[in-house]
């Protein structure tokens, strides 16, 4: 049995990918929660790994630790990675001979799906944040926050996504709305619309248009991160730490008006307040919005290769990397319709305007780009592991995007 610890890391997940085809991998045990301190970019990649697990094992058992098992399943269903594990498993096992088949186990997902459908965003995730997930084959696959009707042709448009993202952020971080300008909110919404739209178009089936018999997911996760430069967070890698430090030092500080400042001086002089000891050091903490858009489809490169009539079987890593970059090129289109698409390229422009940070895990590529340090609109990512550029294959695509609050967008 494969056991995944509570303090999951990206490196640990990578080690487990290569074990998924072994006989012992038919049964897995996962943590009830992924704590925020170890969760940067982990959740989406974990869901991709669970999809690969489902496609490598005919007999899939989710072993639930703790008692009562029913309560543990309820808590798992409230977490993005836990709901994915329940969805992909064929059987649930627990203590005292507890056994449950997949159809019965998926009933634990109903309360969370109902919360998604009714726009009760605070109830969609057991931890502070929001999770919207489209479970292929579910009666409610086409969630009303994301789709206008219960069919595949009703994806909401970009203007509706502005209202959606506004409501999502208000649900878990109301104060963040006051720190975002209308233009910042539009940029964030446009990014999430383009990325989810691409997922909708290309991740519901494999690259040949066939349905995945083991199941398929696509969704959005939203939360906030508080970063302190003087307290090294476990979720922060060297790349992210460097980015967050710069963003913290560049954040806009709210200064009192001259009138308020004068009033403070007068109160100090009158003895009503103690003269503060001024510290010219900048603030060393800031908050970030983190969004993850994930799917368990074929991935960017395989889809693009199919459209260019290239064989996925003969793709080497450099060719795969080139195809991924082409998806973001201005003038290319990943849409089924005729004409020139600008979607993913527009996302890159918006990320630059926001001074964001993006991680991309698709196929064998694990890339990131810091849009705060390089003022360019092109997609020129770097490898997360420069010494090991080619990573073990994962199906689907996960984007994790970090946006600093209190930053002026131009």
C-alpha positions as CSV (number, residue, x, y, z in Angstrom):
1,X,0.0,0.0,0.0
2,X,1.2,3.5,-0.8
3,X,0.9,5.9,2.2
4,X,0.9,9.7,1.7
5,X,1.9,11.7,4.8
6,X,0.1,14.8,6.1
7,X,3.1,17.0,5.3
8,X,3.1,16.3,1.6
9,X,5.7,17.9,-0.6
10,X,6.1,18.1,-4.4
11,X,9.3,16.1,-4.2
12,X,7.5,13.3,-2.3
13,X,4.7,13.2,-4.8
14,X,7.3,12.9,-7.6
15,X,8.8,9.9,-5.9
16,X,5.4,8.2,-5.7
17,X,4.6,8.6,-9.4
18,X,7.1,5.9,-10.4
19,X,5.5,3.5,-7.9
20,X,2.0,3.7,-9.3
21,X,2.4,0.8,-11.7
22,X,3.5,-1.6,-8.9
23,X,1.2,-4.2,-7.4
24,X,1.3,-2.6,-4.0
25,X,0.0,0.7,-5.4
26,X,-3.5,-0.8,-5.9
27,X,-4.3,0.4,-2.3
28,X,-3.4,3.9,-1.1
29,X,-3.9,5.8,2.2
30,X,-4.0,9.6,2.1
31,X,-4.1,12.4,4.7
32,X,-7.4,13.8,5.8
33,X,-6.1,17.3,5.2
34,X,-3.1,19.0,3.4
35,X,-2.2,21.8,5.8
36,X,-1.6,25.2,4.3
37,X,2.0,25.1,5.5
38,X,2.8,22.3,3.0
39,X,0.3,22.9,0.3
40,X,1.7,25.2,-2.3
41,X,1.0,23.7,-5.7
42,X,0.7,20.3,-4.0
43,X,-3.1,19.8,-4.2
44,X,-3.5,20.0,-8.0
45,X,-0.5,17.8,-8.6
46,X,-1.8,15.3,-6.1
47,X,-5.1,15.1,-8.0
48,X,-3.2,14.5,-11.2
49,X,-1.3,11.7,-9.4
50,X,-4.7,10.2,-8.3
51,X,-5.9,10.2,-11.9
52,X,-2.7,8.3,-13.0
53,X,-3.3,5.9,-10.1
54,X,-6.8,5.2,-11.4
55,X,-5.5,4.6,-14.9
56,X,-2.7,2.2,-13.8
57,X,-4.8,0.0,-11.5
58,X,-7.9,-1.9,-12.2
59,X,-8.6,-2.7,-8.6
60,X,-8.3,0.6,-6.6
61,X,-8.7,0.6,-2.9
62,X,-8.8,3.8,-0.8
63,X,-7.7,2.8,2.8
64,X,-9.3,5.2,5.3
65,X,-7.4,5.7,8.6
66,X,-9.2,6.6,11.8
67,X,-12.6,6.0,13.3
68,X,-15.5,6.2,12.8
69,X,-14.8,5.6,9.1
70,X,-18.0,7.4,8.0
71,X,-16.9,10.6,9.7
72,X,-13.4,10.3,8.1
73,X,-15.0,9.9,4.7
74,X,-17.2,13.0,5.3
75,X,-14.0,15.0,6.1
76,X,-12.2,13.6,3.1
77,X,-15.1,14.6,0.8
78,X,-14.7,18.2,1.9
79,X,-11.1,18.4,0.7
80,X,-10.1,18.6,-3.0
81,X,-7.6,15.8,-2.9
82,X,-9.9,13.7,-0.7
83,X,-12.9,14.1,-3.0
84,X,-10.7,13.1,-5.9
85,X,-9.5,9.9,-4.1
86,X,-13.1,8.9,-3.3
87,X,-14.2,9.6,-6.9
88,X,-11.4,7.6,-8.5
89,X,-11.4,4.6,-6.0
90,X,-13.3,1.5,-6.7
91,X,-13.5,0.4,-3.1
92,X,-13.2,2.0,0.3
93,X,-11.7,0.0,3.2
94,X,-11.4,0.9,6.8
95,X,-11.1,-0.5,10.3
96,X,-13.3,-3.2,11.7
97,X,-13.9,-4.7,8.3
98,X,-15.5,-1.6,6.8
99,X,-16.0,-2.0,3.0
100,X,-17.8,0.3,0.6
101,X,-18.1,0.1,-3.2
102,X,-17.5,3.2,-5.4
103,X,-21.1,4.0,-6.1
104,X,-21.9,4.1,-2.4
105,X,-18.7,5.9,-1.5
106,X,-19.5,8.7,-4.0
107,X,-22.6,9.5,-2.0
108,X,-20.3,11.2,0.5
109,X,-19.6,13.8,-2.2
110,X,-23.2,14.9,-2.5
111,X,-23.3,17.5,0.3
112,X,-20.2,19.2,-1.2
113,X,-21.5,19.1,-4.7
114,X,-24.8,20.6,-3.4
115,X,-22.9,23.4,-1.8
116,X,-21.1,24.1,-5.1
117,X,-24.4,24.0,-7.1
118,X,-26.1,26.4,-4.7
119,X,-23.2,28.9,-4.6
120,X,-22.6,28.1,-0.9
121,X,-18.9,28.6,-1.4
122,X,-17.8,28.5,2.2
123,X,-19.2,24.9,2.5
124,X,-17.2,23.7,-0.6
125,X,-14.0,23.2,1.3
126,X,-13.1,21.9,4.8
127,X,-10.2,24.3,5.0
128,X,-10.4,28.1,4.5
129,X,-10.9,28.5,0.7
130,X,-13.3,27.5,-2.1
131,X,-13.3,24.5,-4.3
132,X,-15.4,24.0,-7.5
133,X,-15.1,20.6,-9.2
134,X,-16.8,19.1,-12.2
135,X,-17.0,15.3,-11.8
136,X,-17.4,13.6,-15.1
137,X,-20.5,11.5,-15.2
138,X,-22.1,13.3,-12.3
139,X,-25.7,14.5,-12.7
140,X,-24.3,17.9,-11.6
141,X,-21.2,17.8,-13.7
142,X,-21.9,21.2,-15.2
143,X,-21.9,23.3,-12.0
144,X,-24.1,26.4,-12.1
145,X,-21.4,28.8,-11.0
146,X,-19.4,27.7,-14.1
147,X,-22.2,26.9,-16.5
148,X,-25.4,28.6,-17.3
149,X,-27.3,25.3,-17.9
150,X,-26.7,21.6,-17.3
151,X,-24.9,21.0,-20.6
152,X,-21.5,21.3,-22.2
153,X,-22.4,24.3,-24.4
154,X,-23.2,26.7,-21.6
155,X,-19.8,27.7,-20.1
156,X,-20.2,31.2,-18.6
157,X,-18.5,34.0,-20.4
158,X,-15.6,36.2,-19.2
159,X,-17.9,38.9,-17.8
160,X,-19.8,36.4,-15.7
161,X,-16.5,35.1,-14.4
162,X,-15.8,38.5,-12.9
163,X,-18.9,38.2,-10.7
164,X,-18.0,34.5,-10.0
165,X,-14.5,35.3,-8.8
166,X,-15.7,38.3,-6.8
167,X,-18.2,36.0,-5.0
168,X,-15.6,33.3,-4.4
169,X,-13.0,35.7,-2.9
170,X,-15.7,37.3,-0.7
171,X,-16.6,33.8,0.6
172,X,-13.2,33.0,2.1
173,X,-11.3,36.4,2.3
174,X,-13.8,39.3,2.4
175,X,-11.0,41.8,3.2
176,X,-9.2,40.9,0.0
177,X,-11.9,42.5,-2.1
178,X,-11.2,45.8,-0.6
179,X,-7.5,45.5,-1.5
180,X,-8.2,44.6,-5.1
181,X,-8.9,47.3,-7.6
182,X,-11.6,46.6,-10.2
183,X,-9.0,46.2,-12.9
184,X,-7.1,43.7,-10.8
185,X,-10.2,41.7,-10.3
186,X,-10.9,41.8,-14.1
187,X,-7.3,40.6,-14.8
188,X,-7.7,37.7,-12.3
189,X,-11.1,36.7,-13.7
190,X,-9.8,36.8,-17.2
191,X,-6.9,34.5,-16.4
192,X,-9.2,32.0,-14.6
193,X,-11.7,32.2,-17.4
194,X,-9.1,31.5,-20.1
195,X,-7.5,28.6,-18.2
196,X,-10.8,27.0,-17.2
197,X,-12.2,27.5,-20.7
198,X,-9.1,25.7,-22.1
199,X,-9.7,22.9,-19.6
200,X,-13.4,22.7,-20.6
201,X,-12.5,22.5,-24.3
202,X,-9.7,19.9,-24.1
203,X,-9.7,18.0,-20.8
204,X,-13.1,16.3,-20.8
205,X,-11.9,13.5,-23.0
206,X,-8.5,12.1,-24.1
207,X,-6.8,13.5,-27.1
208,X,-8.7,11.2,-29.4
209,X,-12.1,12.3,-28.1
210,X,-12.6,9.2,-25.9
211,X,-14.1,9.3,-22.5
212,X,-11.9,8.1,-19.6
213,X,-13.7,5.0,-18.2
214,X,-12.0,5.4,-14.8
215,X,-13.3,9.0,-14.4
216,X,-12.1,12.5,-15.0
217,X,-12.0,15.8,-13.1
218,X,-11.6,19.5,-13.7
219,X,-11.9,22.3,-11.2
220,X,-10.8,25.5,-9.5
221,X,-9.3,25.9,-5.9
222,X,-8.9,29.3,-4.3
223,X,-7.3,30.3,-1.0
224,X,-5.0,32.9,0.5
225,X,-1.4,32.7,1.8
226,X,0.2,34.9,4.3
227,X,4.0,35.2,3.8
228,X,6.5,36.5,6.3
229,X,10.0,37.1,5.2
230,X,11.4,36.4,8.6
231,X,9.6,33.1,9.0
232,X,10.5,30.6,6.3
233,X,7.3,28.8,5.4
234,X,7.5,25.1,4.6
235,X,5.3,25.5,1.5
236,X,7.7,28.0,-0.1
237,X,10.4,26.7,-2.4
238,X,13.5,28.8,-3.3
239,X,11.7,30.1,-6.4
240,X,8.5,31.1,-4.5
241,X,10.4,32.5,-1.5
242,X,12.4,34.8,-3.8
243,X,9.2,35.9,-5.6
244,X,7.2,36.5,-2.3
245,X,10.1,38.4,-0.8
246,X,10.2,40.8,-3.7
247,X,6.4,41.2,-3.7
248,X,6.5,41.9,0.0
249,X,9.1,44.6,-0.4
250,X,7.2,46.2,-3.3
251,X,3.8,46.2,-1.7
252,X,2.1,49.6,-1.4
253,X,1.9,50.9,2.2
254,X,-1.0,53.0,3.3
255,X,0.1,56.2,4.8
256,X,-2.1,58.5,7.0
257,X,-3.4,61.7,5.5
258,X,-1.6,65.0,6.5
259,X,-4.6,65.8,8.7
260,X,-4.5,62.5,10.6
261,X,-0.7,62.8,10.9
262,X,-1.0,66.3,12.4
263,X,-3.7,65.2,14.8
264,X,-1.4,62.4,16.1
265,X,1.5,64.9,16.6
266,X,-0.8,67.2,18.6
267,X,-2.0,64.3,20.8
268,X,1.6,63.3,21.5
269,X,2.6,66.9,22.3
270,X,-0.4,67.2,24.7
271,X,0.7,64.0,26.5
272,X,-2.2,61.8,25.3
273,X,-0.1,59.4,23.5
274,X,3.4,58.0,23.6
275,X,5.7,59.1,20.9
276,X,6.3,56.0,18.8
277,X,9.7,54.7,18.0
278,X,9.9,55.0,14.3
279,X,11.2,52.1,12.3
280,X,12.0,52.7,8.7
281,X,12.2,49.1,7.8
282,X,9.5,48.0,5.3
283,X,6.8,45.6,6.3
284,X,8.0,42.0,6.0
285,X,4.7,40.3,5.4
286,X,2.0,40.3,2.8
287,X,-1.0,38.3,1.7
288,X,-1.4,36.5,-1.6
289,X,-4.3,35.0,-3.4
290,X,-3.6,31.5,-4.7
291,X,-5.7,30.0,-7.5
292,X,-5.3,26.4,-8.8
293,X,-6.9,25.3,-12.1
294,X,-6.6,21.6,-12.6
295,X,-7.8,18.8,-14.9
296,X,-7.0,15.2,-15.4
297,X,-7.2,15.1,-19.2
298,X,-4.5,14.4,-21.7
299,X,-2.4,17.5,-20.9
300,X,-1.3,20.4,-23.1
301,X,1.4,18.7,-25.2
302,X,-0.7,15.6,-26.2
303,X,-3.6,17.7,-27.2
304,X,-1.5,20.1,-29.2
305,X,0.4,17.2,-30.9
306,X,-3.0,15.6,-31.9
307,X,-4.0,18.9,-33.6
308,X,-0.7,19.1,-35.4
309,X,-1.0,15.4,-36.4
310,X,2.1,14.4,-34.5
311,X,2.2,11.1,-32.7
312,X,2.2,11.3,-28.9
313,X,4.1,8.0,-28.7
314,X,7.2,9.4,-30.5
315,X,7.4,12.7,-28.6
316,X,10.6,13.3,-26.8
317,X,10.8,15.7,-23.9
318,X,12.1,18.6,-25.9
319,X,9.3,18.3,-28.5
320,X,6.8,18.1,-25.6
321,X,8.2,21.2,-24.1
322,X,8.1,23.1,-27.4
323,X,4.4,22.1,-27.8
324,X,3.6,23.4,-24.3
325,X,5.1,26.7,-25.1
326,X,3.3,26.9,-28.4
327,X,0.0,26.8,-26.6
328,X,0.7,30.2,-25.1
329,X,2.1,31.8,-28.3
330,X,0.2,34.8,-29.6
331,X,-1.6,33.8,-32.8
332,X,-1.9,30.1,-31.9
333,X,-5.3,28.7,-31.0
334,X,-6.3,25.7,-28.8
335,X,-10.0,26.3,-29.7
336,X,-12.0,24.0,-31.8
337,X,-13.5,26.9,-33.8
338,X,-11.9,28.5,-36.8
339,X,-10.0,31.8,-36.4
340,X,-7.1,33.0,-34.4
341,X,-7.1,32.4,-30.7
342,X,-5.6,34.7,-28.1
343,X,-6.8,33.0,-24.9
344,X,-3.7,31.6,-23.2
345,X,-1.5,34.4,-24.6
346,X,-3.9,36.9,-23.0
347,X,-3.5,35.1,-19.7
348,X,0.2,35.7,-19.9
349,X,-0.4,39.4,-20.4
350,X,-2.7,39.6,-17.4
351,X,-0.2,37.7,-15.2
352,X,2.4,40.2,-16.1
353,X,0.1,43.1,-15.2
354,X,-0.7,41.6,-11.9
355,X,3.0,40.8,-11.1
356,X,1.9,37.2,-10.5
357,X,3.8,33.9,-10.2
358,X,2.7,30.8,-12.1
359,X,3.5,27.1,-11.8
360,X,2.6,24.7,-14.6
361,X,2.6,20.9,-14.2
362,X,1.6,19.0,-17.4
363,X,2.9,15.8,-18.9
364,X,6.6,15.6,-18.2
365,X,7.0,19.3,-17.8
366,X,7.2,21.2,-14.5
367,X,7.6,24.9,-15.1
368,X,7.3,28.3,-13.4
369,X,7.5,31.9,-14.4
370,X,7.9,34.9,-12.1
371,X,6.1,37.8,-13.8
372,X,7.2,40.3,-11.1
373,X,10.8,40.3,-12.0
374,X,10.7,40.2,-15.8
375,X,8.4,42.7,-17.5
376,X,7.7,40.7,-20.6
377,X,4.4,39.4,-22.0
378,X,5.8,36.3,-23.6
379,X,5.7,32.8,-22.0
380,X,9.3,32.1,-21.1
381,X,9.1,29.7,-18.2
382,X,12.0,28.1,-16.3
383,X,12.3,24.6,-15.1
384,X,11.3,24.0,-11.5
385,X,14.2,21.5,-11.2
386,X,16.9,22.9,-13.5
387,X,19.1,19.8,-12.9
388,X,16.3,17.4,-13.7
389,X,14.2,19.1,-16.3
390,X,12.2,16.0,-17.4
391,X,9.8,14.8,-14.7
392,X,7.8,11.6,-14.4
393,X,4.6,11.8,-16.5
394,X,1.4,13.0,-15.0
395,X,-1.9,13.2,-16.9
396,X,-3.8,16.5,-17.2
397,X,-2.6,20.0,-16.4
398,X,-2.4,22.0,-13.2
399,X,-1.8,25.8,-13.0
400,X,-1.1,27.3,-9.6
401,X,-1.2,31.1,-9.7
402,X,-0.1,33.5,-6.9
403,X,-1.3,37.1,-7.0
404,X,0.0,39.7,-4.4
405,X,-2.6,41.9,-2.7
406,X,-1.9,45.7,-2.2
407,X,-0.1,46.0,-5.5
408,X,-0.8,48.7,-8.0
409,X,-1.8,47.3,-11.4
410,X,-1.0,49.4,-14.4
